[in-house]
Amino acid sequence: MDRTTQLTVERVQLGVRMEKKMVKVLKGLAEFNGVTLGQLLENIVLHSFAPIPGQEGEHSASPHGKKALAAIADLKRIYGFNYDVHPSRWFEEEAPVDGEDSGGSRIST
């Protein structure tokens, strides 16, 4: 498809829960890139769907350049985002505080 062709898309409101520090980093990165959080997430997902030829199933393309990766590292440091995708991470719901529903997440160690 020609990259100048405009596509009509229908967007839907999506209610998801994510780890708080991760959301802060994503919001900061979206602001850094001058896009909305939704646009950033769409871009990340679309790139994750594009395999690197010859390494299908092992690696995928990254939508982030060197400047954005440096900004991500800074945002992760600022917000205390001190975990990565490797090795496997496990998220565990925090026990609700009296009078509140379970709204937060933490990483179990």
Residue, then its C-alpha position, 0 to 999 in steps of 0.5 A: m500500500d502506498r504510504t500516502t494513501q489515507l486509511t479510514v479507521e474506527r477507534v474504540q475506547l479501551g479500558v485496560r489496566m497497566e503498571k503505574k510506572m510503565v504508564k508514566v513512561l509511556k505518557g512521557l514518551a508520547e509527549f516526547n514524540g508529540v503524539t497521543l498515548g493511543q497513537l504511541l500504543e498503536n505504533i508500538v503494536l503495529h511495529s511488534f507485528a512486523p517481523i525482521p525478515g529471516q528472524e520471524g518469531e524471534h525479533s520484531a522491528s522497533p518504532h524507537g530511534k536513538k533519541a527516543l530510546a535515550a528519552i525512554a531510559d531517562l523516563k524509566r530512571i525518573y519514574g523508578f521503572n526498574y524492570d524489563v521484559h527479560p527474564s519473565r516478569w510476574f505481576e501480582e495485584e496488590a491487596p485492596v486497602d480497606g474501602e478501595d477496590s484493587g486498583g494497583s499492581r506491583i511486581s513480585t520478586 
